[in-house]
């Protein structure tokens, strides 16, 4: 039995992996500051600690006391489009927090650090993205993720820290934060459809993404702990089938009609600065992890809807913007 630390344990990936690890007989300590995750998502057998990873001394104390065998770092604030307007917050929560963990892993001899990076590091290139492409991130969130990747590689070279970098993308499923107005398009639309609001689309909806089911990530993620073939490697993982945003909207409309007898209208808004086409090649995950993606997007949206309808609604909050210059009209605060 290993003692595993999972950060972001109250979020989508972290909570599902916590369940999986516990089922495999491992001891799990989960950290989350509950800014985007919810305590109700956390397995009752998990040793949960509410902690802000930007607090270096607190992170060091946790790492020293528990002497973890493995660390899965999922905690992040992944608002890609908002990141230019919350630059300090973005780098504090996505870079500094990660560095605090990496320091602890080096000091207390963690066997392996598994880092959830992002497809966003690739930037504006021709999909499907492959791991040997030179990252060219186009927003502060992608820059932050790539910075942590480079820091991990340095820690591996200088201190012998073992790690794997994974680049998941557009994951959907129960326990997703559907009350965040800035991220998780499928979740946002499910919430809007349930409340009778239009599905808002930035630009013309021809942007393309590959959406994946969270449950197909768990076994490959688990293998990363002890699969030596993945040591010091970077691995894309996600769905192979890409869809336009308009096609995803139609699926949500159809599920809403099936469940509630309504068909929410679409509302097209001004475009935001984003990469137009993004999806990845997953041959490496198939080769090293026997990864099989069987995502059925309609069933996935339907399953997430069924979960969401039984959850107590949460408040939808605005972020405190650091920069309001060139803010998109749909995020601009009145007054």
Phi and psi restraints in degrees (value plus and minus 20) as a CYANA .aco file:
   2 UNK   PHI    -120.2   -80.2
   2 UNK   PSI     134.1   174.1
   3 UNK   PHI    -120.3   -80.3
   3 UNK   PSI      96.4   136.4
   4 UNK   PHI    -134.9   -94.9
   4 UNK   PSI     113.9   153.9
   5 UNK   PHI    -117.7   -77.7
   5 UNK   PSI     109.7   149.7
   6 UNK   PHI    -140.2  -100.2
   6 UNK   PSI      97.4   137.4
   7 UNK   PHI    -112.4   -72.4
   7 UNK   PSI     133.2   173.2
   8 UNK   PHI      49.7    89.7
   8 UNK   PSI      13.3    53.3
   9 UNK   PHI     -89.4   -49.4
   9 UNK   PSI     -34.7     5.3
  10 UNK   PHI    -118.3   -78.3
  10 UNK   PSI     -15.6    24.4
  11 UNK   PHI    -118.1   -78.1
  11 UNK   PSI    -191.0  -151.0
  12 UNK   PHI     -83.5   -43.5
  12 UNK   PSI     -82.2   -42.2
  13 UNK   PHI     -87.4   -47.4
  13 UNK   PSI     -65.3   -25.3
  14 UNK   PHI     -83.2   -43.2
  14 UNK   PSI     -61.5   -21.5
  15 UNK   PHI     -90.0   -50.0
  15 UNK   PSI     -59.0   -19.0
  16 UNK   PHI     -88.9   -48.9
  16 UNK   PSI     -59.4   -19.4
  17 UNK   PHI     -87.4   -47.4
  17 UNK   PSI     -57.3   -17.3
  18 UNK   PHI     -76.7   -36.7
  18 UNK   PSI     -67.3   -27.3
  19 UNK   PHI     -76.7   -36.7
  19 UNK   PSI     -66.4   -26.4
  20 UNK   PHI     -83.5   -43.5
  20 UNK   PSI     -64.4   -24.4
  21 UNK   PHI     -83.6   -43.6
  21 UNK   PSI     -61.1   -21.1
  22 UNK   PHI     -84.7   -44.7
  22 UNK   PSI     -59.7   -19.7
  23 UNK   PHI     -83.1   -43.1
  23 UNK   PSI     -48.5    -8.5
  24 UNK   PHI    -103.4   -63.4
  24 UNK   PSI     -19.1    20.9
  25 UNK   PHI      72.5   112.5
  25 UNK   PSI      -6.3    33.7
  26 UNK   PHI    -114.5   -74.5
  26 UNK   PSI     136.2   176.2
  27 UNK   PHI    -108.7   -68.7
  27 UNK   PSI     111.1   151.1
  28 UNK   PHI    -144.3  -104.3
  28 UNK   PSI     109.3   149.3
  29 UNK   PHI    -127.3   -87.3
  29 UNK   PSI     109.6   149.6
  30 UNK   PHI    -134.0   -94.0
  30 UNK   PSI     115.7   155.7
  31 UNK   PHI    -136.4   -96.4
  31 UNK   PSI     120.7   160.7
  32 UNK   PHI    -185.0  -145.0
  32 UNK   PSI     122.8   162.8
  33 UNK   PHI    -112.0   -72.0
  33 UNK   PSI     -19.7    20.3
  34 UNK   PHI      42.0    82.0
  34 UNK   PSI       6.3    46.3
  35 UNK   PHI    -100.0   -60.0
  35 UNK   PSI     -46.0    -6.0
  36 UNK   PHI    -153.5  -113.5
  36 UNK   PSI     -31.4     8.6
  37 UNK   PHI    -128.5   -88.5
  37 UNK   PSI     152.6   192.6
  38 UNK   PHI    -151.6  -111.6
  38 UNK   PSI     119.1   159.1
  39 UNK   PHI     -78.0   -38.0
  39 UNK   PSI     -51.4   -11.4
  40 UNK   PHI     -84.1   -44.1
  40 UNK   PSI     -36.9     3.1
  41 UNK   PHI     -99.8   -59.8
  41 UNK   PSI     -34.6     5.4
  42 UNK   PHI    -107.1   -67.1
  42 UNK   PSI     110.0   150.0
  43 UNK   PHI     -77.9   -37.9
  43 UNK   PSI     115.5   155.5
  44 UNK   PHI     -84.9   -44.9
  44 UNK   PSI     -40.1    -0.1
  45 UNK   PHI    -107.8   -67.8
  45 UNK   PSI     -21.3    18.7
  46 UNK   PHI    -105.0   -65.0
  46 UNK   PSI     115.9   155.9
  47 UNK   PHI     -98.6   -58.6
  47 UNK   PSI      73.6   113.6
  48 UNK   PHI    -112.7   -72.7
  48 UNK   PSI     114.3   154.3
  49 UNK   PHI    -148.9  -108.9
  49 UNK   PSI     103.8   143.8
  50 UNK   PHI     -99.7   -59.7
  50 UNK   PSI      98.8   138.8
  51 UNK   PHI    -172.6  -132.6
  51 UNK   PSI     118.5   158.5
  52 UNK   PHI    -112.2   -72.2
  52 UNK   PSI      97.8   137.8
  53 UNK   PHI     -89.6   -49.6
  53 UNK   PSI     -30.7     9.3
  54 UNK   PHI     -96.0   -56.0
  54 UNK   PSI     -29.8    10.2
  55 UNK   PHI    -105.7   -65.7
  55 UNK   PSI      75.9   115.9
  56 UNK   PHI     -81.2   -41.2
  56 UNK   PSI     -63.1   -23.1
  57 UNK   PHI     -87.7   -47.7
  57 UNK   PSI     -56.8   -16.8
  58 UNK   PHI     -87.8   -47.8
  58 UNK   PSI     -61.5   -21.5
  59 UNK   PHI     -82.5   -42.5
  59 UNK   PSI     -64.4   -24.4
  60 UNK   PHI     -80.6   -40.6
  60 UNK   PSI     -61.8   -21.8
  61 UNK   PHI     -83.1   -43.1
  61 UNK   PSI     -63.3   -23.3
  62 UNK   PHI     -82.0   -42.0
  62 UNK   PSI     -65.9   -25.9
  63 UNK   PHI     -83.8   -43.8
  63 UNK   PSI     -58.2   -18.2
  64 UNK   PHI     -89.3   -49.3
  64 UNK   PSI     -63.1   -23.1
  65 UNK   PHI     -89.3   -49.3
  65 UNK   PSI     -64.3   -24.3
  66 UNK   PHI    -111.5   -71.5
  66 UNK   PSI     -42.0    -2.0
  67 UNK   PHI      30.9    70.9
  67 UNK   PSI      41.1    81.1
  68 UNK   PHI     -85.4   -45.4
  68 UNK   PSI     128.2   168.2
  69 UNK   PHI    -101.8   -61.8
  69 UNK   PSI     -62.9   -22.9
  70 UNK   PHI    -156.4  -116.4
  70 UNK   PSI     131.1   171.1
  71 UNK   PHI    -148.9  -108.9
  71 UNK   PSI     106.6   146.6
  72 UNK   PHI    -127.6   -87.6
  72 UNK   PSI      98.0   138.0
  73 UNK   PHI    -126.1   -86.1
  73 UNK   PSI      77.4   117.4
  74 UNK   PHI    -125.0   -85.0
  74 UNK   PSI     -37.1     2.9
  75 UNK   PHI     -81.5   -41.5
  75 UNK   PSI     111.5   151.5
  76 UNK   PHI    -190.4  -150.4
  76 UNK   PSI     144.1   184.1
  77 UNK   PHI    -135.0   -95.0
  77 UNK   PSI      84.6   124.6
  78 UNK   PHI    -120.0   -80.0
  78 UNK   PSI      22.8    62.8
  79 UNK   PHI    -107.2   -67.2
  79 UNK   PSI      67.3   107.3
  80 UNK   PHI     -78.0   -38.0
  80 UNK   PSI     -73.6   -33.6
  81 UNK   PHI     -87.5   -47.5
  81 UNK   PSI     -48.6    -8.6
  82 UNK   PHI    -103.7   -63.7
  82 UNK   PSI     -39.4     0.6
  83 UNK   PHI     -77.1   -37.1
  83 UNK   PSI     -51.2   -11.2
  84 UNK   PHI     -84.7   -44.7
  84 UNK   PSI     -41.5    -1.5
  85 UNK   PHI    -118.4   -78.4
  85 UNK   PSI     -24.5    15.5
  86 UNK   PHI    -153.9  -113.9
  86 UNK   PSI      31.7    71.7
  87 UNK   PHI     -81.2   -41.2
  87 UNK   PSI     -67.2   -27.2
  88 UNK   PHI     -82.6   -42.6
  88 UNK   PSI     -67.6   -27.6
  89 UNK   PHI     -78.4   -38.4
  89 UNK   PSI     -63.4   -23.4
  90 UNK   PHI     -79.5   -39.5
  90 UNK   PSI     -69.0   -29.0
  91 UNK   PHI     -93.9   -53.9
  91 UNK   PSI     -52.7   -12.7
  92 UNK   PHI     -82.8   -42.8
  92 UNK   PSI     -68.3   -28.3
  93 UNK   PHI    -103.8   -63.8
  93 UNK   PSI     -43.7    -3.7
  94 UNK   PHI    -126.8   -86.8
  94 UNK   PSI     -42.6    -2.6
  95 UNK   PHI    -127.8   -87.8
  95 UNK   PSI     -80.4   -40.4
  96 UNK   PHI     -77.5   -37.5
  96 UNK   PSI     -64.8   -24.8
  97 UNK   PHI     -79.1   -39.1
  97 UNK   PSI     -61.0   -21.0
  98 UNK   PHI     -87.3   -47.3
  98 UNK   PSI     -61.2   -21.2
  99 UNK   PHI     -83.5   -43.5
  99 UNK   PSI     -58.0   -18.0
 100 UNK   PHI     -79.2   -39.2
 100 UNK   PSI     -61.1   -21.1
 101 UNK   PHI     -88.1   -48.1
 101 UNK   PSI     -63.8   -23.8
 102 UNK   PHI     -80.7   -40.7
 102 UNK   PSI     -62.1   -22.1
 103 UNK   PHI     -76.2   -36.2
 103 UNK   PSI     -65.2   -25.2
 104 UNK   PHI     -83.9   -43.9
 104 UNK   PSI     -58.3   -18.3
 105 UNK   PHI     -84.7   -44.7
 105 UNK   PSI     -58.6   -18.6
 106 UNK   PHI     -87.5   -47.5
 106 UNK   PSI     -67.6   -27.6
 107 UNK   PHI     -86.1   -46.1
 107 UNK   PSI     -57.3   -17.3
 108 UNK   PHI    -131.5   -91.5
 108 UNK   PSI       0.9    40.9
 109 UNK   PHI      36.9    76.9
 109 UNK   PSI      28.1    68.1
 110 UNK   PHI     -84.8   -44.8
 110 UNK   PSI     118.7   158.7
 111 UNK   PHI     -88.0   -48.0
 111 UNK   PSI     -57.0   -17.0
 112 UNK   PHI    -179.7  -139.7
 112 UNK   PSI     121.1   161.1
 113 UNK   PHI    -133.9   -93.9
 113 UNK   PSI      98.4   138.4
 114 UNK   PHI    -126.1   -86.1
 114 UNK   PSI      98.4   138.4
 115 UNK   PHI    -130.8   -90.8
 115 UNK   PSI     104.2   144.2
 116 UNK   PHI    -105.2   -65.2
 116 UNK   PSI      79.6   119.6
 117 UNK   PHI    -105.6   -65.6
 117 UNK   PSI    -162.2  -122.2
 118 UNK   PHI    -178.2  -138.2
 118 UNK   PSI     129.0   169.0
 119 UNK   PHI     -80.1   -40.1
 119 UNK   PSI     -39.4     0.6
 120 UNK   PHI     -82.5   -42.5
 120 UNK   PSI     -37.7     2.3
 121 UNK   PHI     -85.8   -45.8
 121 UNK   PSI     -44.0    -4.0
 122 UNK   PHI     -91.2   -51.2
 122 UNK   PSI     -54.0   -14.0
 123 UNK   PHI      51.8    91.8
 123 UNK   PSI    -172.2  -132.2
 124 UNK   PHI    -105.1   -65.1
 124 UNK   PSI      67.9   107.9
 125 UNK   PHI    -153.5  -113.5
 125 UNK   PSI     159.4   199.4
 126 UNK   PHI    -108.8   -68.8
 126 UNK   PSI      97.3   137.3
 127 UNK   PHI     -95.7   -55.7
 127 UNK   PSI     140.9   180.9
 128 UNK   PHI     -95.4   -55.4
 128 UNK   PSI     118.5   158.5
 129 UNK   PHI     -93.4   -53.4
 129 UNK   PSI     119.6   159.6
 130 UNK   PHI    -139.1   -99.1
 130 UNK   PSI     133.2   173.2
 131 UNK   PHI     -80.7   -40.7
 131 UNK   PSI     -45.8    -5.8
 132 UNK   PHI    -106.7   -66.7
 132 UNK   PSI     -18.7    21.3
 133 UNK   PHI     -88.6   -48.6
 133 UNK   PSI     122.7   162.7
 134 UNK   PHI     -94.8   -54.8
 134 UNK   PSI     101.2   141.2
 135 UNK   PHI     -78.8   -38.8
 135 UNK   PSI     120.0   160.0
 136 UNK   PHI    -159.3  -119.3
 136 UNK   PSI      43.9    83.9
 137 UNK   PHI     -80.3   -40.3
 137 UNK   PSI     125.6   165.6
 138 UNK   PHI    -134.4   -94.4
 138 UNK   PSI     -13.2    26.8
 139 UNK   PHI    -167.5  -127.5
 139 UNK   PSI     141.6   181.6
 140 UNK   PHI     -79.8   -39.8
 140 UNK   PSI     -50.1   -10.1
 141 UNK   PHI     -85.0   -45.0
 141 UNK   PSI     -68.6   -28.6
 142 UNK   PHI     -83.0   -43.0
 142 UNK   PSI     -57.2   -17.2
 143 UNK   PHI     -81.3   -41.3
 143 UNK   PSI     -63.2   -23.2
 144 UNK   PHI     -82.0   -42.0
 144 UNK   PSI     -65.3   -25.3
 145 UNK   PHI     -83.8   -43.8
 145 UNK   PSI     -61.1   -21.1
 146 UNK   PHI     -88.0   -48.0
 146 UNK   PSI     -55.8   -15.8
 147 UNK   PHI     -80.2   -40.2
 147 UNK   PSI     -62.1   -22.1
 148 UNK   PHI     -87.6   -47.6
 148 UNK   PSI     -60.2   -20.2
 149 UNK   PHI     -75.8   -35.8
 149 UNK   PSI     -66.3   -26.3
 150 UNK   PHI     -86.5   -46.5
 150 UNK   PSI     -57.5   -17.5
 151 UNK   PHI     -85.1   -45.1
 151 UNK   PSI     -59.4   -19.4
 152 UNK   PHI     -82.8   -42.8
 152 UNK   PSI     -63.7   -23.7
 153 UNK   PHI     -81.2   -41.2
 153 UNK   PSI     -59.5   -19.5
 154 UNK   PHI     -85.2   -45.2
 154 UNK   PSI     -61.8   -21.8
 155 UNK   PHI     -83.7   -43.7
 155 UNK   PSI     -55.4   -15.4
 156 UNK   PHI     -85.8   -45.8
 156 UNK   PSI     -63.1   -23.1
 157 UNK   PHI     -90.1   -50.1
 157 UNK   PSI     -61.4   -21.4
 158 UNK   PHI    -106.6   -66.6
 158 UNK   PSI     -54.5   -14.5
 159 UNK   PHI    -138.0   -98.0
 159 UNK   PSI     -22.5    17.5
 160 UNK   PHI      55.7    95.7
 160 UNK   PSI      -0.8    39.2
 161 UNK   PHI     -87.5   -47.5
 161 UNK   PSI     105.1   145.1
 162 UNK   PHI    -103.4   -63.4
 162 UNK   PSI     118.8   158.8
 163 UNK   PHI    -174.2  -134.2
 163 UNK   PSI     142.9   182.9
 164 UNK   PHI    -156.1  -116.1
 164 UNK   PSI     116.6   156.6
 165 UNK   PHI    -123.4   -83.4
 165 UNK   PSI     104.5   144.5
 166 UNK   PHI    -133.9   -93.9
 166 UNK   PSI     125.1   165.1
 167 UNK   PHI    -141.0  -101.0
 167 UNK   PSI      60.5   100.5
 168 UNK   PHI     -96.8   -56.8
 168 UNK   PSI     146.6   186.6
 169 UNK   PHI    -177.6  -137.6
 169 UNK   PSI     119.1   159.1
 170 UNK   PHI      29.3    69.3
 170 UNK   PSI      35.3    75.3
 171 UNK   PHI    -105.9   -65.9
 171 UNK   PSI     117.8   157.8
 172 UNK   PHI    -149.1  -109.1
 172 UNK   PSI     130.1   170.1
 173 UNK   PHI     141.3   181.3
 173 UNK   PSI     152.1   192.1
 174 UNK   PHI     -74.1   -34.1
 174 UNK   PSI     124.9   164.9
 175 UNK   PHI      64.3   104.3
 175 UNK   PSI     -16.5    23.5
 176 UNK   PHI     -89.6   -49.6
 176 UNK   PSI     126.1   166.1
 177 UNK   PHI     -97.6   -57.6
 177 UNK   PSI      77.8   117.8
 178 UNK   PHI    -108.5   -68.5
 178 UNK   PSI     -19.1    20.9
 179 UNK   PHI    -122.1   -82.1
 179 UNK   PSI     -13.5    26.5
 180 UNK   PHI    -110.1   -70.1
 180 UNK   PSI     100.6   140.6
 181 UNK   PHI     -99.3   -59.3
 181 UNK   PSI     -28.2    11.8
 182 UNK   PHI    -125.4   -85.4
 182 UNK   PSI     -32.9     7.1
 183 UNK   PHI    -169.3  -129.3
 183 UNK   PSI     141.9   181.9
 184 UNK   PHI      54.4    94.4
 184 UNK   PSI      52.1    92.1
 185 UNK   PHI     -77.4   -37.4
 185 UNK   PSI     -63.6   -23.6
 186 UNK   PHI     -83.5   -43.5
 186 UNK   PSI     -62.1   -22.1
 187 UNK   PHI     -84.3   -44.3
 187 UNK   PSI     -62.4   -22.4
 188 UNK   PHI     -78.5   -38.5
 188 UNK   PSI     -65.3   -25.3
 189 UNK   PHI     -88.5   -48.5
 189 UNK   PSI     -56.7   -16.7
 190 UNK   PHI     -81.2   -41.2
 190 UNK   PSI     -65.4   -25.4
 191 UNK   PHI     -81.0   -41.0
 191 UNK   PSI     -66.3   -26.3
 192 UNK   PHI     -83.1   -43.1
 192 UNK   PSI     -62.0   -22.0
 193 UNK   PHI     -82.8   -42.8
 193 UNK   PSI     -59.8   -19.8
 194 UNK   PHI     -86.1   -46.1
 194 UNK   PSI     -47.6    -7.6
 195 UNK   PHI    -120.2   -80.2
 195 UNK   PSI     -12.9    27.1
 196 UNK   PHI      58.7    98.7
 196 UNK   PSI      -3.7    36.3
 197 UNK   PHI    -113.6   -73.6
 197 UNK   PSI     135.9   175.9
 198 UNK   PHI     -89.0   -49.0
 198 UNK   PSI     135.5   175.5
 199 UNK   PHI    -105.9   -65.9
 199 UNK   PSI      95.2   135.2
 200 UNK   PHI    -108.4   -68.4
 200 UNK   PSI     113.4   153.4
 201 UNK   PHI    -144.0  -104.0
 201 UNK   PSI     108.6   148.6
 202 UNK   PHI    -105.6   -65.6
 202 UNK   PSI      99.3   139.3
 203 UNK   PHI      62.6   102.6
 203 UNK   PSI    -168.0  -128.0
 204 UNK   PHI    -116.9   -76.9
 204 UNK   PSI     -20.9    19.1
 205 UNK   PHI      60.4   100.4
 205 UNK   PSI     -11.4    28.6
 206 UNK   PHI    -107.6   -67.6
 206 UNK   PSI     -22.1    17.9
 207 UNK   PHI     -77.8   -37.8
 207 UNK   PSI     126.6   166.6
 208 UNK   PHI    -142.9  -102.9
 208 UNK   PSI     116.7   156.7
 209 UNK   PHI    -161.6  -121.6
 209 UNK   PSI     140.9   180.9
 210 UNK   PHI    -131.6   -91.6
 210 UNK   PSI      97.8   137.8
 211 UNK   PHI    -119.9   -79.9
 211 UNK   PSI     114.9   154.9
 212 UNK   PHI    -146.9  -106.9
 212 UNK   PSI     133.5   173.5
 213 UNK   PHI    -107.6   -67.6
 213 UNK   PSI     106.5   146.5
 214 UNK   PHI     -76.6   -36.6
 214 UNK   PSI     -51.4   -11.4
 215 UNK   PHI     -88.0   -48.0
 215 UNK   PSI     -43.1    -3.1
 216 UNK   PHI    -100.8   -60.8
 216 UNK   PSI     -23.8    16.2
 217 UNK   PHI    -107.7   -67.7
 217 UNK   PSI     -43.0    -3.0
 218 UNK   PHI     -86.7   -46.7
 218 UNK   PSI     -69.1   -29.1
 219 UNK   PHI     -84.3   -44.3
 219 UNK   PSI     -64.8   -24.8
 220 UNK   PHI     -79.9   -39.9
 220 UNK   PSI     -60.8   -20.8
 221 UNK   PHI     -81.1   -41.1
 221 UNK   PSI     -62.0   -22.0
 222 UNK   PHI     -82.5   -42.5
 222 UNK   PSI     -60.8   -20.8
 223 UNK   PHI     -80.9   -40.9
 223 UNK   PSI     -47.4    -7.4
 224 UNK   PHI     -80.5   -40.5
 224 UNK   PSI     -45.2    -5.2
 225 UNK   PHI     -78.5   -38.5
 225 UNK   PSI     -65.4   -25.4
 226 UNK   PHI    -145.3  -105.3
 226 UNK   PSI     -17.7    22.3
 227 UNK   PHI    -102.9   -62.9
 227 UNK   PSI      83.8   123.8
 228 UNK   PHI     -86.0   -46.0
 228 UNK   PSI     -40.2    -0.2
 229 UNK   PHI     -86.2   -46.2
 229 UNK   PSI     -39.0     1.0
 230 UNK   PHI    -116.8   -76.8
 230 UNK   PSI     -20.4    19.6
 231 UNK   PHI     -80.4   -40.4
 231 UNK   PSI     109.0   149.0
 232 UNK   PHI      38.2    78.2
 232 UNK   PSI      10.5    50.5
 233 UNK   PHI    -130.6   -90.6
 233 UNK   PSI     139.7   179.7
 234 UNK   PHI    -134.9   -94.9
 234 UNK   PSI     109.4   149.4
 235 UNK   PHI    -155.2  -115.2
 235 UNK   PSI     104.2   144.2
 236 UNK   PHI     -94.6   -54.6
 236 UNK   PSI     124.8   164.8
 237 UNK   PHI    -170.5  -130.5
 237 UNK   PSI     112.9   152.9
 238 UNK   PHI     143.4   183.4
 238 UNK   PSI    -185.5  -145.5
 239 UNK   PHI    -101.6   -61.6
 239 UNK   PSI     134.9   174.9
 240 UNK   PHI    -114.1   -74.1
 240 UNK   PSI     -48.4    -8.4
 241 UNK   PHI    -105.9   -65.9
 241 UNK   PSI     102.7   142.7
 242 UNK   PHI    -115.1   -75.1
 242 UNK   PSI     130.6   170.6
 243 UNK   PHI    -153.5  -113.5
 243 UNK   PSI     131.0   171.0
 244 UNK   PHI     -97.2   -57.2
 244 UNK   PSI     138.6   178.6
 245 UNK   PHI     -81.7   -41.7
 245 UNK   PSI     -54.8   -14.8
 246 UNK   PHI     -82.7   -42.7
 246 UNK   PSI     -59.2   -19.2
 247 UNK   PHI     -86.7   -46.7
 247 UNK   PSI     -59.9   -19.9
 248 UNK   PHI     -83.0   -43.0
 248 UNK   PSI     -61.7   -21.7
 249 UNK   PHI     -80.7   -40.7
 249 UNK   PSI     -60.2   -20.2
 250 UNK   PHI     -84.2   -44.2
 250 UNK   PSI     -58.0   -18.0
 251 UNK   PHI     -83.0   -43.0
 251 UNK   PSI     -65.7   -25.7
 252 UNK   PHI     -82.8   -42.8
 252 UNK   PSI     -60.8   -20.8
 253 UNK   PHI     -78.7   -38.7
 253 UNK   PSI     -64.6   -24.6
 254 UNK   PHI     -86.7   -46.7
 254 UNK   PSI     -60.1   -20.1
 255 UNK   PHI     -85.1   -45.1
 255 UNK   PSI     -62.3   -22.3
 256 UNK   PHI     -81.1   -41.1
 256 UNK   PSI     -60.6   -20.6
 257 UNK   PHI     -86.2   -46.2
 257 UNK   PSI     -59.5   -19.5
 258 UNK   PHI     -85.2   -45.2
 258 UNK   PSI     -60.7   -20.7
 259 UNK   PHI    -106.6   -66.6
 259 UNK   PSI     -54.4   -14.4
 260 UNK   PHI    -146.1  -106.1
 260 UNK   PSI     -24.7    15.3
 261 UNK   PHI      53.1    93.1
 261 UNK   PSI      -0.9    39.1
 262 UNK   PHI    -142.4  -102.4
 262 UNK   PSI     137.8   177.8
 263 UNK   PHI    -150.2  -110.2
 263 UNK   PSI      74.9   114.9
 264 UNK   PHI     -78.9   -38.9
 264 UNK   PSI     121.3   161.3
 265 UNK   PHI     -97.4   -57.4
 265 UNK   PSI     142.1   182.1
 266 UNK   PHI    -120.1   -80.1
 266 UNK   PSI     119.9   159.9
 267 UNK   PHI    -145.0  -105.0
 267 UNK   PSI      94.8   134.8
 268 UNK   PHI    -111.0   -71.0
 268 UNK   PSI     107.0   147.0
 269 UNK   PHI    -134.2   -94.2
 269 UNK   PSI     155.2   195.2
 270 UNK   PHI     -79.6   -39.6
 270 UNK   PSI     125.3   165.3
 271 UNK   PHI     -88.6   -48.6
 271 UNK   PSI     135.0   175.0
 272 UNK   PHI    -132.3   -92.3
 272 UNK   PSI     145.7   185.7
 273 UNK   PHI     -94.5   -54.5
 273 UNK   PSI      87.6   127.6
 274 UNK   PHI    -174.8  -134.8
 274 UNK   PSI     139.1   179.1
 275 UNK   PHI     -90.7   -50.7
 275 UNK   PSI     113.4   153.4
 276 UNK   PHI     -96.2   -56.2
 276 UNK   PSI     -61.6   -21.6
 277 UNK   PHI    -147.5  -107.5
 277 UNK   PSI     102.4   142.4
 278 UNK   PHI    -162.5  -122.5
 278 UNK   PSI      95.1   135.1
 279 UNK   PHI    -180.1  -140.1
 279 UNK   PSI     147.8   187.8
 280 UNK   PHI    -142.6  -102.6
 280 UNK   PSI     139.2   179.2
 281 UNK   PHI    -107.3   -67.3
 281 UNK   PSI     114.5   154.5
 282 UNK   PHI    -137.8   -97.8
 282 UNK   PSI       1.2    41.2
 283 UNK   PHI     -78.1   -38.1
 283 UNK   PSI     -56.5   -16.5
 284 UNK   PHI     -86.5   -46.5
 284 UNK   PSI     -60.4   -20.4
 285 UNK   PHI     -85.5   -45.5
 285 UNK   PSI     -56.8   -16.8
 286 UNK   PHI     -85.1   -45.1
 286 UNK   PSI     -63.9   -23.9
 287 UNK   PHI     -89.5   -49.5
 287 UNK   PSI     -63.4   -23.4
 288 UNK   PHI    -110.1   -70.1
 288 UNK   PSI     -47.7    -7.7
 289 UNK   PHI    -142.9  -102.9
 289 UNK   PSI     -16.2    23.8
 290 UNK   PHI      33.9    73.9
 290 UNK   PSI      16.0    56.0
 291 UNK   PHI     -87.2   -47.2
 291 UNK   PSI     110.6   150.6
 292 UNK   PHI    -148.1  -108.1
 292 UNK   PSI      99.0   139.0
 293 UNK   PHI    -120.1   -80.1
 293 UNK   PSI     100.9   140.9
 294 UNK   PHI    -140.0  -100.0
 294 UNK   PSI      13.0    53.0
 295 UNK   PHI     -80.9   -40.9
 295 UNK   PSI     106.2   146.2
 296 UNK   PHI    -128.7   -88.7
 296 UNK   PSI      85.9   125.9
 297 UNK   PHI     -83.2   -43.2
 297 UNK   PSI     -59.0   -19.0
 298 UNK   PHI     -82.1   -42.1
 298 UNK   PSI     -68.5   -28.5
 299 UNK   PHI     -83.7   -43.7
 299 UNK   PSI     -54.7   -14.7
 300 UNK   PHI     -85.9   -45.9
 300 UNK   PSI     -65.1   -25.1
 301 UNK   PHI     -83.5   -43.5
 301 UNK   PSI     -61.1   -21.1
 302 UNK   PHI     -82.1   -42.1
 302 UNK   PSI     -64.5   -24.5
 303 UNK   PHI     -84.1   -44.1
 303 UNK   PSI     -61.4   -21.4
 304 UNK   PHI     -86.7   -46.7
 304 UNK   PSI     -57.7   -17.7
 305 UNK   PHI     -80.4   -40.4
 305 UNK   PSI     -67.4   -27.4
 306 UNK   PHI     -80.0   -40.0
 306 UNK   PSI     -58.8   -18.8
 307 UNK   PHI     -86.5   -46.5
 307 UNK   PSI     -65.8   -25.8
 308 UNK   PHI     -85.4   -45.4
 308 UNK   PSI     -53.0   -13.0
 309 UNK   PHI     -89.0   -49.0
 309 UNK   PSI     -38.8     1.2
 310 UNK   PHI    -121.0   -81.0
 310 UNK   PSI     -16.4    23.6
 311 UNK   PHI    -117.8   -77.8
 311 UNK   PSI     117.1   157.1
 312 UNK   PHI     -82.7   -42.7
 312 UNK   PSI     108.3   148.3
 313 UNK   PHI     -79.8   -39.8
 313 UNK   PSI     127.0   167.0
 314 UNK   PHI    -133.0   -93.0
 314 UNK   PSI     138.4   178.4
 315 UNK   PHI     -88.0   -48.0
 315 UNK   PSI     124.3   164.3
 316 UNK   PHI    -117.6   -77.6
 316 UNK   PSI      95.6   135.6
 317 UNK   PHI    -129.8   -89.8
 317 UNK   PSI     130.6   170.6
 318 UNK   PHI    -104.9   -64.9
 318 UNK   PSI     127.1   167.1
 319 UNK   PHI    -100.8   -60.8
 319 UNK   PSI     136.8   176.8
 320 UNK   PHI    -104.7   -64.7
 320 UNK   PSI      88.9   128.9
 321 UNK   PHI     -95.9   -55.9
 321 UNK   PSI     119.1   159.1
 322 UNK   PHI    -108.7   -68.7
 322 UNK   PSI     -49.3    -9.3
 323 UNK   PHI    -151.3  -111.3
 323 UNK   PSI     109.5   149.5
 324 UNK   PHI    -131.7   -91.7
 324 UNK   PSI     -26.1    13.9
 325 UNK   PHI     -82.8   -42.8
 325 UNK   PSI     112.4   152.4
 326 UNK   PHI      42.6    82.6
 326 UNK   PSI       0.8    40.8
 327 UNK   PHI     -84.6   -44.6
 327 UNK   PSI     119.3   159.3
 328 UNK   PHI     -83.3   -43.3
 328 UNK   PSI     124.1   164.1
 329 UNK   PHI     -80.3   -40.3
 329 UNK   PSI     -54.4   -14.4
 330 UNK   PHI     -95.1   -55.1
 330 UNK   PSI     -33.6     6.4
 331 UNK   PHI    -126.8   -86.8
 331 UNK   PSI     -27.1    12.9
 332 UNK   PHI     -87.6   -47.6
 332 UNK   PSI     117.6   157.6
 333 UNK   PHI    -106.8   -66.8
 333 UNK   PSI     121.3   161.3
 334 UNK   PHI    -102.2   -62.2
 334 UNK   PSI     133.3   173.3
